[in-house]
Amino acid sequence: MTTTYKVVIAGCGSMANTWAEYAKGREDVEIVGLVDIQEKFAKAFADRHGLSCPLYTNITEALISSEANIVFDVTIPASHYGISTAALKNGCHVFSEKPLAESMTECLDIVRLSESAGRTHAVMQNRRFDPRIQAYKDLIESGVIGKPGFIGADFFLGAHFGGFRDLMDSPLLLDMAIHTFDQARMISGADPVSVYCQEFNPPGSWYAGNAMAICIYEMTDGSVFNYRGSWCAEGAQTSWEAAWRVTGEKGTAIWDGHDDIYAEIVAEGDQSGNFIRKYERIEGTLPEMEKTGHHGCLENMFHALEAGIKPETDCSDNVYSMAMVLAALESAKTGRKILISEFMKG
């Protein structure tokens, strides 16, 4: 097979290993350059993966020299805007780790540049490609619980990272909540309309910044999404995927974030008039997915390029998940409800 895609990997930390493994598994992909501000990290990465491509410390030099047409951006969040804009301006598609960028202005600028350049910019949201969340989404979309009115996600973990997260102002919202917020958009098929958020640092926290948050979102389908999260909650841990409850006209759908996926609906023909109705349980069904997680998301990105369509996590869609994060921070800062449409004017 002829090499169609020439990839430069920007950022040679541990996360990039998964990206390189996927690329090496495709016959139509060639890794033509590695970029890291520390050349020794790029060299170690090349040795680890058996790559003989050139090494760079500057993205622009890499793009000019390598004739790349795709950039994998696996750098730190503060570098995403610079890497993305350089790549798009040089005619490359961009497949990036989350987040899209660190500010709403930067996010919207990337969306505009992607559209004007006619190039794809897609963001890694690996949780969308987990068969369990797909089963949960399918269960809700089947209509068994009727029209949803409430979506709830609980995320409670005692995560002792050490390092930069312990010093961040808003570690939970800035570094983790994007996953749960994007999951809520996927599950509901709706986008945010407004948000009210309170973030705080509870007793016993080992973080310098606010490690807990409660958010209430109004969504475009009329439902309300409630997020309750903490990264300093010891005991009774939830899954990293959160614990979910969606209530609808006819019943409730539950996903514990692990393997328990089901709905409880009013039993057919229940005319008992009892104070509490009788319910029947409907199990969720896991779909068959050849590739999951990071590999599943990357597969979707490449398939979209081949088909000439937008990938599921295209920047023009992912910007709404980022708006949920950044508008929540603005709400917490100002103490007021934030309208997403006004916030996204940049």
KOLBAPA-37216 format. One record per residue: x, y, z of N, C-alpha, C in turn; residue in one letter. Coordinates in steps of 0.02 Angstrom, whole numbers, padded with zeros to 5 digits, always signed. Atoms other than C-alpha are relative to their C-alpha. Example, Ala and Ser with C-alpha at 12.3 -4.5 7.8 and 13.67 -1.06 7.14 Angstrom:
REM residues 2
+00045-00059+00000+00615-00225+00390+00045+00060+00000A;-00042-00059-00003+00684-00053+00357-00039+00055+00037S;
//
This chain:
REM residues 346
+00043-00060+00000+00000+00000+00000+00044+00062+00000M;-00038-00062+00003+00064+00174-00043-00010+00041+00063T;+00006-00043-00059+00101+00289+00103-00041+00061-00017T;+00044-00057+00012-00040+00415+00107+00011+00055+00051T;-00004-00048-00054-00010+00498+00273+00071+00002+00028Y;-00067-00011-00028+00155+00572+00330-00010+00039+00065K;+00017-00026-00066+00146+00606+00517+00061+00026+00037V;-00048-00026-00049+00247+00718+00631-00032-00006+00069V;+00025+00004-00068+00225+00678+00815+00033+00055+00041I;-00024-00054-00043+00241+00833+00925-00014-00017+00072A;+00006+00019-00070+00275+00792+01107+00016-00074+00007G;-00025+00069-00004+00372+00634+01150-00002-00027+00071C;+00009+00026-00067+00309+00600+01326-00034-00068-00002G;+00028+00068-00005+00226+00440+01387-00065-00008-00039S;+00063+00006+00036+00056+00479+01311+00010-00013-00075M;-00012+00007+00071+00132+00484+01137+00013-00073-00020A;-00013+00070+00017+00174+00298+01148-00061-00032-00033N;+00061+00029+00028-00007+00250+01113-00012+00024-00071T;+00009-00029+00066-00015+00367+00964+00048-00032-00050W;-00050+00029+00045+00146+00298+00890-00017-00074-00015A;+00018+00070+00011+00089+00118+00915-00056-00007-00051E;+00054+00002+00049-00070+00154+00819+00026+00015-00070Y;-00026-00020+00066+00022+00242+00677+00041-00056-00031A;-00043+00053+00026+00147+00101+00660-00040-00061-00024K;+00043+00056+00020+00003-00021+00640-00036+00011-00065G;+00032-00015+00064-00059+00065+00482+00052+00000-00056R;-00046+00004+00056+00024+00024+00317+00002+00065-00040E;+00003-00062+00039-00030+00192+00244+00027+00060+00037D;-00027-00054-00041+00056+00295+00380+00076-00007+00007V;-00071-00002-00014+00238+00346+00393+00014+00056+00049E;-00021-00052-00048+00308+00439+00544+00063+00032-00027I;-00056-00033+00035+00422+00569+00464+00037+00050+00043V;-00035-00046-00044+00474+00673+00613-00026-00003+00071G;+00017-00005-00070+00476+00688+00802+00021+00068+00026L;-00014-00067-00026+00466+00856+00892-00006-00001+00076V;+00003-00010-00073+00507+00891+01074+00049+00055+00017D;-00045-00055-00019+00582+01044+01158+00065-00027+00030I;-00060+00034-00023+00705+00920+01235+00017-00054-00051Q;-00017+00047+00053+00791+00831+01091+00015-00070+00028E;-00016+00065-00029+00848+00693+01209-00063-00042+00010K;+00063+00037-00008+00666+00647+01240-00022-00028-00068F;+00016+00024+00067+00635+00635+01052+00044-00058-00020A;-00047+00054+00016+00791+00527+01034-00019-00064+00037K;+00020+00059-00040+00736+00410+01174-00065-00030-00028A;+00063+00023+00028+00562+00399+01096+00013-00038-00066F;-00018+00033+00063+00636+00357+00925+00031-00069+00013A;-00032+00064-00016+00744+00220+01001-00051-00050+00026D;+00050+00044-00031+00597+00150+01098-00046-00032-00052R;+00047+00023+00051+00490+00133+00942+00034-00021-00065H;-00037+00021+00059+00626+00089+00818-00009+00046-00060G;+00010-00050+00053+00606+00250+00718+00066+00031-00020L;-00061-00031+00026+00742+00323+00608-00013+00068-00031S;+00018-00064+00029+00653+00486+00564+00039+00057+00032C;-00035-00059-00029+00729+00660+00592-00032+00023+00065P;+00022-00027-00064+00716+00742+00763+00003+00076-00002L;+00004-00073+00002+00666+00924+00791-00017+00026+00070Y;+00022-00035-00060+00645+01047+00933-00047+00057-00016T;+00043-00055+00022+00539+01168+00830-00051-00027-00050N;+00052+00028+00042+00371+01126+00750+00002+00027-00071I;-00001-00029+00068+00388+01246+00603+00056-00030-00042T;-00055+00032+00036+00557+01176+00554-00018-00071-00020E;+00021+00069+00015+00485+01001+00564-00049-00002-00058A;+00051-00001+00053+00338+01046+00452+00031+00016-00068L;-00032-00019+00063+00447+01127+00320+00045-00056-00026I;-00050+00050+00020+00579+00990+00318-00029-00069-00015S;+00023+00069+00003+00473+00834+00333-00053-00015-00053S;+00055+00008+00048+00334+00864+00205-00059-00039+00031E;+00055+00034-00035+00210+00802+00335-00068+00026-00024A;+00068-00024+00013+00023+00810+00303-00047-00010+00060N;+00037+00006-00063-00035+00763+00480+00047+00012+00058I;-00037-00008-00063+00025+00820+00650-00039-00032+00056V;+00028+00025-00063-00009+00719+00806+00025+00047+00054F;-00019-00046-00053-00010+00849+00945-00011-00033+00067D;+00003+00033-00065+00031+00759+01107+00042+00040+00050V;-00037-00046-00044+00110+00910+01191-00043+00018+00061T;+00038-00024-00058+00057+00992+01354-00055+00049-00023I;+00055-00043+00022-00108+01091+01347+00021+00071-00020P;-00020-00069+00015-00018+01260+01347+00030+00007-00070A;-00031-00002+00067+00064+01214+01181-00049-00015-00056S;+00046+00022+00052-00091+01155+01088-00017+00054-00051H;+00018-00054+00047-00137+01323+01014+00057+00013-00049Y;-00057-00014+00042+00037+01356+00947+00014-00056-00050G;-00011+00058+00044+00059+01180+00876-00055-00004-00053I;+00057+00007+00046-00115+01176+00798+00001+00054-00053S;+00002-00054+00050-00106+01346+00714+00059-00006-00048T;-00058+00009+00045+00069+01313+00646-00013-00055-00050A;+00014+00056+00044+00014+01146+00575-00053+00017-00052A;+00054-00018+00047-00148+01212+00498+00024+00050-00052L;-00026-00051+00047-00058+01361+00420+00049-00030-00050K;-00046+00034+00045+00066+01240+00343-00034-00057-00039N;+00038+00047+00041-00072+01136+00263-00008-00069+00029G;+00005+00066-00032-00074+00992+00389-00067-00008+00036C;+00054+00018-00046-00219+00905+00472+00030-00007+00070H;-00024+00006-00069-00207+00900+00662-00045-00049+00038V;+00033+00045-00048-00253+00756+00777+00033+00015+00067F;-00029-00028-00062-00231+00823+00954-00027-00034+00062S;+00024+00018-00067-00240+00766+01133-00045+00056+00025E;+00040-00053-00032-00368+00858+01238+00046+00040+00046K;+00057-00038+00025-00397+00999+01272+00014+00032-00067P;-00006-00036+00063-00429+01090+01109+00049+00058+00008L;-00046-00054-00018-00342+01243+01186-00018+00022+00070A;+00009-00020-00070-00334+01336+01351-00049+00058+00011E;+00048-00055-00006-00451+01483+01315-00052-00005-00054S;+00053+00002+00050-00614+01508+01222+00021+00035-00064M;-00024-00036+00058-00532+01634+01107+00045-00044-00043T;-00045+00044+00037-00397+01509+01059-00038-00058-00032E;+00041+00054+00028-00524+01369+01036-00036+00021-00063C;+00038-00024+00057-00632+01472+00919+00046+00018-00058L;-00048-00017+00052-00478+01531+00824+00021-00063-00038D;-00018+00063+00032-00427+01350+00790-00057-00025-00045I;+00057+00020+00041-00603+01310+00728-00003+00040-00065V;+00002-00043+00060-00601+01459+00609+00058-00016-00048R;-00058+00014+00042-00426+01419+00547-00006-00068-00034L;+00011+00065+00030-00470+01237+00518-00047+00004-00059S;+00049-00007+00053-00620+01287+00414+00029+00038-00060E;-00027-00040+00055-00528+01420+00312+00056-00036-00036S;-00055+00037+00031-00379+01305+00281-00025-00063-00035A;+00026+00062+00029-00491+01160+00231+00035-00061+00026G;-00035+00055-00031-00400+01046+00351-00038-00023+00062R;+00033+00029-00058-00464+00931+00487+00041+00013+00063T;-00030-00002-00066-00428+00967+00669-00047-00040+00046H;+00041+00043-00042-00491+00829+00784+00034-00009+00068A;-00025+00004-00069-00473+00806+00973-00011-00070+00027V;+00005+00066-00030-00439+00645+01067-00051+00001+00058M;+00048+00013-00053-00595+00600+01167-00011-00075+00001Q;-00002+00072+00004-00555+00418+01193-00059-00035+00033N;+00055+00033-00034-00701+00383+01309-00061-00009-00044R;+00055+00010+00046-00823+00401+01165+00004-00069-00034R;-00011+00063+00035-00749+00240+01098+00009-00058+00049F;+00005+00053-00051-00785+00132+01250-00067-00034-00013D;+00063+00034+00015-00916-00002+01212-00053+00008+00055P;+00048-00007-00055-00995+00026+01383-00040+00064-00006R;+00038-00063+00008-01039+00208+01352-00043-00002-00063I;+00041+00007+00061-01099+00163+01178-00063-00041+00015Q;+00059+00040-00019-01213+00030+01254-00050+00043+00039A;+00043-00043-00040-01280+00159+01377-00036+00050-00045Y;+00030-00047+00048-01310+00285+01238-00054-00035-00041K;+00048+00037+00040-01397+00153+01132-00063-00016+00040D;+00057+00016-00042-01509+00104+01278-00046+00060+00007L;+00040-00061-00007-01566+00284+01302-00033+00019-00067I;+00026-00018+00066-01586+00315+01115-00054-00047-00024E;+00052+00048+00020-01695+00160+01100-00070+00023+00019S;+00064-00028-00020-01832+00259+01186-00033-00036+00058G;+00033+00039-00053-01865+00135+01326-00017+00043+00061V;+00017-00043-00058-01858+00273+01459-00038+00062-00021I;+00034-00060+00025-01945+00401+01349+00047+00059-00006G;-00041-00060+00008-01884+00579+01328+00036+00015+00065K;-00038-00016-00061-01743+00615+01452-00013+00072+00024P;+00007-00067-00029-01764+00761+01571+00058+00018+00045G;-00055-00012-00046-01616+00740+01687+00057-00048-00015F;-00061+00040+00007-01437+00680+01666+00045+00016+00059I;-00044-00012-00057-01328+00657+01819+00063-00041-00005G;-00065+00035-00001-01144+00612+01832+00035+00015+00065A;-00039-00007-00062-01051+00582+01995+00071-00027-00013D;-00071+00018+00010-00861+00578+01990+00036+00014+00065F;-00032-00008-00065-00776+00548+02157+00059-00047+00007F;-00061+00039-00005-00596+00491+02167+00051+00036+00045L;-00055-00029-00039-00449+00519+02285+00064-00011-00039G;-00056+00009+00047-00314+00545+02154+00063+00036+00026A;-00063-00028-00027-00139+00571+02227+00053+00001-00056H;-00046-00004+00057-00044+00626+02072+00070+00023+00022F;-00063-00036-00010+00090+00737+02146+00013+00041-00063G;-00016-00038+00061+00170+00858+02023-00045+00059-00012G;+00032-00064+00019+00086+00998+01927-00073+00004+00019F;+00071-00002-00016-00095+00948+01961-00012+00025+00072R;+00007-00020-00069-00070+00975+02147+00005+00076+00009D;-00011-00072-00004-00026+01157+02110-00048+00041-00043L;+00045-00035+00045-00160+01200+01981-00056+00036+00039M;+00056-00037-00031-00297+01328+02023-00064-00041-00001D;+00063+00038+00009-00437+01214+01958+00016-00068-00030S;-00023+00062+00029-00365+01040+01936-00055-00045-00028P;+00054+00044+00023-00530+00946+01922-00032+00026-00065L;+00034-00027+00059-00618+01062+01799+00046+00006-00060L;-00045-00012+00056-00466+01102+01694+00030-00063-00029L;-00038+00058+00024-00384+00932+01683-00043-00062-00011D;+00038+00062+00004-00522+00802+01701-00071+00007-00024M;+00072-00004+00011-00700+00866+01684-00018-00001-00074A;+00014+00001+00071-00686+00883+01494-00025-00069-00022I;+00021+00068+00019-00705+00693+01483-00074-00011+00017H;+00068+00011-00022-00866+00688+01584-00049+00045-00037T;+00043-00047+00037-00938+00842+01498-00011-00025-00072F;+00007+00026+00068-00902+00768+01327-00043-00063-00001D;+00043+00059-00006-00982+00604+01383-00073+00021+00004Q;+00069-00022-00007-01139+00700+01433-00028+00023-00067A;+00022-00021+00066-01149+00778+01260-00012-00061-00045R;+00009+00061+00040-01126+00607+01180-00063-00037+00020M;+00057+00038-00025-01256+00523+01290-00066+00034-00019I;+00062-00037+00011-01387+00659+01267-00011+00021-00072S;+00005-00026+00068-01349+00713+01089-00017+00074+00001G;+00018-00071-00008-01372+00891+01155+00061+00040+00018A;-00053-00047-00016-01263+01044+01179-00020+00044+00059D;+00016-00042-00058-01251+01162+01329-00032+00067-00019P;+00032-00066+00010-01361+01317+01341+00025+00049+00053V;-00023-00043-00055-01307+01385+01511+00031-00044+00054S;-00029+00037-00056-01209+01336+01666+00005+00044+00061V;-00017-00030-00064-01201+01379+01849+00046-00049+00035Y;-00050+00043-00032-01049+01312+01940+00026+00030+00064C;-00036-00018-00061-00977+01317+02114+00057-00050+00008Q;-00057+00044-00014-00801+01249+02138+00031+00021+00066E;-00028-00014-00066-00712+01236+02303+00051-00054+00017F;-00049+00048-00023-00577+01144+02398-00021-00024+00069N;+00028+00023-00064-00652+01035+02536+00053-00017+00051P;-00048+00019-00053-00571+00990+02702+00037-00065-00018P;-00040+00060+00013-00431+00864+02688+00032-00002-00068G;-00028+00001+00067-00386+00911+02510+00075+00010+00001S;-00073-00007+00007-00203+00893+02460+00018+00042-00060W;-00010-00044+00057-00226+01010+02312+00003+00073+00023Y;-00003-00072-00015-00179+01195+02317-00062+00036-00026A;+00058-00031+00031-00325+01239+02202-00064-00038+00015G;+00066+00029-00011-00509+01192+02195-00004-00069-00033N;+00001+00069+00025-00523+01003+02178-00070-00030-00002A;+00069+00025+00002-00712+00989+02188-00045+00052-00033M;+00045-00046+00036-00854+01062+02084-00069-00031-00006A;+00069+00019+00015-01042+01056+02064-00024+00046-00055I;+00022-00039+00058-01113+01111+01896-00070-00020-00019C;+00068+00012+00026-01290+01129+01830-00003+00031-00070I;+00005-00022+00069-01310+01140+01641-00071-00008-00026Y;+00059+00008+00042-01465+01175+01539+00024-00021-00069E;-00021+00027+00064-01454+01079+01375-00051+00018-00055M;+00042-00022+00056-01525+01113+01202-00062-00044-00009T;+00060+00042+00005-01648+00966+01215-00049+00012+00057D;+00044-00015-00056-01726+01042+01371+00017-00036+00063G;-00020+00037-00060-01642+00923+01491+00048+00041+00042S;-00048-00030-00045-01534+00970+01640+00054-00052+00015V;-00057+00043-00016-01361+00896+01665+00033+00026+00064F;-00029-00018-00065-01293+00895+01843+00065-00040+00010N;-00065+00032-00012-01108+00859+01873+00021+00013+00071Y;-00029-00005-00067-01040+00824+02046+00066-00037+00000R;-00065+00032+00007-00855+00791+02051+00050+00020+00053G;-00054-00014-00047-00706+00779+02166+00060-00043-00017S;-00061+00037+00008-00525+00728+02146+00035-00011+00068W;-00030+00010-00067-00495+00724+02335-00051-00034+00045C;+00050+00036-00039-00634+00606+02391+00026-00069+00017A;-00026+00064-00022-00566+00462+02493-00058-00047+00018E;+00051+00049-00017-00672+00305+02503-00058+00000-00049G;+00060+00008+00043-00821+00239+02402+00011+00032-00068A;-00020-00030+00064-00735+00282+02238-00049-00017-00056Q;+00036+00015+00061-00832+00297+02077+00050-00024-00053T;-00042+00015+00058-00765+00239+01910+00030+00065-00027S;-00027-00058+00036-00652+00356+01811-00048+00024-00054W;+00049-00020+00050-00796+00357+01687-00061+00033+00030E;+00055-00029-00038-00913+00426+01823-00058-00050+00007A;+00060+00040-00010-01076+00351+01885-00060+00041-00025A;+00050-00038+00038-01227+00400+01778-00071-00021+00017W;+00072+00012-00006-01415+00417+01799-00035+00047-00049R;+00042-00040+00046-01533+00476+01661-00072-00018+00013V;+00072+00012-00012-01717+00495+01704-00040+00025-00059T;+00043-00018+00056-01850+00498+01569-00073-00006+00018G;+00072+00002-00011-02038+00497+01548-00024-00068+00027E;+00024+00067-00016-02053+00308+01570+00044-00039+00048K;-00044+00038-00044-01906+00260+01678+00068+00032+00006G;-00067-00025-00016-01723+00278+01723+00053-00048-00029T;-00057+00039+00026-01561+00221+01640+00060+00012+00045A;-00056-00002-00047-01411+00181+01750+00063-00029-00034I;-00066+00030+00016-01226+00155+01711+00046+00018+00058W;-00043-00012-00058-01110+00133+01859+00071+00020-00019D;-00067-00016+00023-00958+00175+01752+00044-00061-00008G;-00035+00063+00008-00905-00006+01758-00039-00042-00051H;+00033+00045+00048-01007-00148+01681-00075-00006+00011D;+00071+00004-00014-01181-00121+01754-00037+00053-00039D;+00035-00046+00045-01288-00043+01617-00071-00026-00009I;+00069+00025+00004-01477-00056+01628-00049+00058+00006Y;+00055-00048-00011-01644+00034+01629-00053-00034+00042A;+00060+00023-00035-01792+00016+01746-00058+00042-00023E;+00059-00036+00025-01960+00061+01671-00063-00028+00032I;+00063+00023-00027-02139+00050+01728-00022-00063-00038V;+00018+00064+00031-02196-00128+01696-00060+00009-00046A;+00053-00005+00049-02306-00147+01544-00066-00026+00030E;+00065+00020-00025-02489-00154+01590-00011+00011+00073G;+00008-00013-00072-02463-00095+01769-00054+00053+00010D;+00056-00045-00014-02631-00020+01812-00020-00006+00074Q;+00015+00016-00070-02616-00062+01997-00023+00060+00041S;+00017-00059-00040-02633+00116+02058+00041+00004+00063G;-00043-00002-00059-02499+00079+02187+00037+00066+00004N;-00038-00061-00011-02407+00225+02264+00067-00003-00039F;-00060+00013+00040-02247+00152+02189-00017-00054-00051I;+00016+00047+00053-02270+00065+02021+00047-00060+00000R;-00043+00057+00011-02198-00103+01973+00046+00016-00059K;-00049-00015+00053-02042-00096+01866+00029-00064-00030Y;-00036+00055+00032-01955-00208+01743+00069+00026-00022E;-00069-00018+00015-01769-00209+01708+00018-00020-00071R;-00024+00014+00068-01694-00198+01533+00075+00010-00001I;-00073-00002+00000-01510-00237+01513+00026+00035-00063E;-00034-00029+00057-01394-00138+01402+00040-00054-00036G;-00036+00049+00041-01306-00231+01261+00064+00032-00028T;-00063-00027+00024-01122-00203+01223+00007-00011-00075L;-00010+00008+00071-01088-00170+01039+00068-00030-00014P;-00065+00025+00020-00946-00254+00946+00040+00059-00029E;-00043-00054+00023-00804-00129+00923+00070-00028-00010M;-00065+00028+00016-00645-00182+00834+00056+00036+00036E;-00051-00041-00034-00543-00038+00907-00036+00045+00050K;+00030-00040-00053-00579+00054+01069+00050+00051+00026T;-00044-00048-00032-00508+00197+01172+00036+00044-00050G;-00040-00043+00044-00368+00297+01092+00001-00027-00072H;-00003+00029+00067-00354+00176+00946-00066+00007-00037H;+00065-00009+00031-00541+00186+00914-00011+00071-00023G;+00008-00071+00019-00538+00376+00913+00044+00016-00060C;-00044-00011+00056-00387+00380+00797-00026-00033-00064L;+00030+00034+00057-00472+00254+00683-00055+00042-00031E;+00054-00043+00024-00622+00370+00671+00028+00061-00036N;-00030-00058+00031-00509+00518+00630+00026-00016-00070M;-00027+00019+00065-00421+00427+00488-00056-00019-00049F;+00057+00018+00043-00584+00354+00421-00034+00063-00027H;+00032-00062+00022-00656+00530+00414+00040+00033-00056A;-00042-00028+00054-00507+00590+00310-00012-00037-00065L;+00009+00041+00060-00530+00446+00189-00068+00011-00032E;+00069-00008+00025-00718+00476+00175-00016+00072-00017A;+00013-00070+00014-00703+00665+00161-00055+00030+00043G;+00050-00025-00047-00813+00695+00313+00034+00023+00064I;-00028-00021-00063-00789+00770+00485+00000-00058+00049K;-00002+00052-00051-00732+00651+00622-00048+00017+00057P;+00046-00010-00056-00841+00628+00776+00024+00054+00048E;-00028-00047-00048-00723+00735+00880+00033+00060-00034T;-00026-00059+00036-00691+00872+00752-00003+00061+00046D;-00003-00059-00043-00644+01038+00831-00064+00041+00000C;+00062-00038+00005-00806+01116+00769-00054-00028+00046S;+00045+00031-00049-00900+00994+00882+00030+00003+00070D;-00032+00004-00065-00774+00976+01023+00003+00067+00036N;-00001-00067-00030-00775+01164+01051-00057+00009+00050V;+00056-00005-00047-00943+01141+01140+00016-00035+00066Y;-00022+00032-00061-00866+01020+01264+00049+00045+00038S;-00046-00047-00031-00727+01145+01295-00037+00060+00030M;+00040-00056-00026-00857+01282+01317-00031-00019+00067A;+00028+00022-00064-00934+01178+01457+00051+00008+00056M;-00053-00008-00049-00766+01178+01548+00012+00074+00015V;-00022-00069-00009-00719+01359+01521-00057+00045+00026L;+00056-00038-00026-00894+01429+01552-00014-00017+00073A;+00007+00020-00070-00903+01329+01714+00050+00038+00044A;-00051-00038-00037-00741+01411+01770-00020+00074+00007L;+00022-00070-00002-00812+01582+01725-00058+00009+00049E;+00056-00003-00047-00971+01545+01823+00025-00003+00072S;-00028+00006-00067-00871+01490+01975+00035+00065+00022A;-00037-00061-00014-00765+01647+01963-00047+00059+00014K;+00044-00058-00005-00910+01770+01943-00060-00012+00046T;+00058+00015-00042-01043+01680+02046-00066+00008-00035G;+00063-00007+00037-01174+01692+01908-00007-00053-00054R;+00013+00046+00055-01256+01586+01775+00030+00029-00064K;-00031-00022+00062-01163+01594+01610-00039-00029-00059I;+00031+00021+00062-01253+01587+01442+00056-00021-00049L;-00053+00026+00043-01148+01479+01326+00005+00039-00065I;-00002-00037+00062-01197+01575+01169+00036+00066+00006S;-00035-00063-00012-01135+01737+01243+00074-00014+00014E;-00069+00016-00018-00978+01655+01313+00041-00019-00061F;-00037+00024+00059-00933+01579+01144+00011+00052-00054M;-00016-00054+00047-00928+01747+01058+00073+00019+00003K;-00072-00011-00006-00748+01752+01120+00017+00069+00027G;
//
